[in-house]
């Protein structure tokens, strides 16, 4: 009987497969099982030998699918709401680790929470990545996971805050497969605590950036209040 080892590619799945040994024969794939473990994918193929009718199970790994999940930890902070604020983000994947932070002279906590996510996603160089975002912001997570933001888009963000940042978020969000995990803030989560430190330190810098859209909108609000 021929040896069925390393004979399949993803192009072969669910198609008649031609196997080269001492001679050529066609085998029939009758079942496909996709297995996922530790973010790695493999496929079990159940095939029938055309001559003997023997059922054979083959496990086929898919190396070009074996990409690592990118973890993005985020946090935002503001002293006063509005007030001076900052964000902190950590990107981690395998041996890669990067910290990002920035501070603004006048902003809000929600804007910093959202901006941390945006800047973290924008820092990912290659599109099509699996990204898990860890955040303690219900505002950010619920807006995406419960699909509120997509409803806001249809209504041109009428009556909603932070339109500029949500548009920026959606522009980068579409390039990746993004999932969110909520974590409780100030509860000893190592990366979340580190992001909090980054955000607070950024907000305390002497030279702070200008959250220009927010300041303009805030100024208009003051004029008409």
Residue pairs with C-beta under 8 A, 6 or more apart in sequence:
1 49
1 52
1 54
2 19
2 21
2 22
2 25
3 21
4 19
4 47
4 56
4 58
7 17
7 19
7 20
7 58
8 17
8 43
8 45
8 58
8 60
10 62
10 64
10 65
12 29
13 29
13 32
13 43
13 45
14 29
14 32
15 29
16 26
16 27
16 28
16 29
17 26
17 27
17 29
17 47
18 24
18 25
18 26
19 25
19 26
19 27
25 50
25 51
26 50
27 47
27 48
27 49
27 50
28 47
28 48
28 50
29 45
29 46
29 47
30 46
30 47
30 48
30 55
31 44
31 45
31 46
32 43
32 44
32 45
32 46
33 43
33 44
33 46
34 41
34 42
34 43
35 41
35 42
35 43
35 44
39 67
39 68
39 69
39 130
40 61
40 65
40 66
41 61
41 62
41 65
41 66
42 59
42 60
42 61
42 62
43 59
43 60
43 61
43 62
44 57
44 58
44 59
44 60
45 57
45 58
45 59
45 60
46 55
46 56
46 57
46 58
47 55
47 56
47 57
47 58
48 54
48 55
48 56
49 55
49 56
67 129
67 130
68 93
68 94
69 93
69 130
69 131
69 132
70 91
70 92
70 93
70 124
70 129
70 130
70 131
70 132
71 90
71 91
71 92
71 93
71 131
71 132
71 134
71 191
72 89
72 90
72 91
72 92
72 117
72 120
72 121
72 131
72 132
72 133
72 134
73 89
73 90
73 92
73 133
73 134
73 135
73 191
73 192
73 194
73 195
74 87
74 88
74 89
74 90
74 113
74 116
74 117
74 120
74 133
74 134
74 135
74 137
74 195
75 87
75 88
75 89
75 113
75 116
75 135
75 136
75 185
75 192
75 195
75 196
75 198
75 199
76 85
76 86
76 87
76 88
76 109
76 110
76 111
76 112
76 113
76 114
76 115
76 116
76 137
76 199
77 85
77 86
77 87
77 109
77 112
77 196
77 199
77 200
77 203
78 84
78 85
78 86
78 107
78 108
78 109
78 112
78 203
79 85
79 203
81 108
81 109
82 106
82 107
82 108
82 214
82 218
83 106
83 107
84 103
84 104
84 105
84 106
84 107
84 203
84 204
84 208
85 103
85 104
85 106
85 107
85 108
85 109
85 111
85 112
85 199
85 203
85 211
86 101
86 102
86 103
86 104
86 112
86 198
86 199
86 200
86 201
86 202
86 203
86 204
86 205
87 101
87 102
87 112
87 113
87 115
87 116
87 119
87 198
87 199
87 202
88 99
88 100
88 101
88 116
88 194
88 195
88 196
88 197
88 198
88 199
88 202
89 99
89 100
89 101
89 116
89 117
89 119
89 120
89 123
89 195
89 198
90 97
90 98
90 99
90 100
90 120
90 191
90 194
90 195
90 198
91 97
91 98
91 100
91 120
91 123
91 124
92 98
92 191
98 123
99 194
99 198
100 119
100 120
100 123
100 198
101 198
101 199
101 201
101 202
102 115
102 119
102 202
102 209
103 201
103 202
103 203
103 204
103 205
103 208
103 209
104 112
104 203
104 208
104 209
104 210
104 211
105 208
105 209
105 210
105 211
106 210
106 211
106 214
106 215
106 218
107 211
107 214
108 214
110 137
110 139
110 140
110 161
110 162
111 162
111 165
111 211
111 214
112 199
113 135
113 137
113 139
113 140
114 137
114 139
114 140
114 162
114 165
114 166
114 169
115 165
116 135
116 195
116 199
117 133
117 135
117 140
117 169
118 165
118 168
118 169
118 172
120 133
121 131
121 169
121 172
121 173
121 175
121 176
121 178
122 172
124 131
124 176
127 175
127 176
128 175
128 176
128 177
129 176
129 177
130 176
130 177
130 179
131 176
131 177
131 178
131 179
132 179
132 180
132 181
133 178
133 179
133 180
133 181
134 180
134 181
134 183
134 189
134 191
134 192
135 141
135 180
135 181
135 182
135 183
136 182
136 183
136 184
136 185
136 192
138 182
140 180
141 180
141 182
142 148
143 149
143 166
144 173
144 178
144 180
145 180
149 166
149 169
149 170
152 158
152 160
152 163
152 166
153 166
153 170
157 163
157 166
160 166
164 213
183 189
183 192
185 192
185 196
186 193
186 196
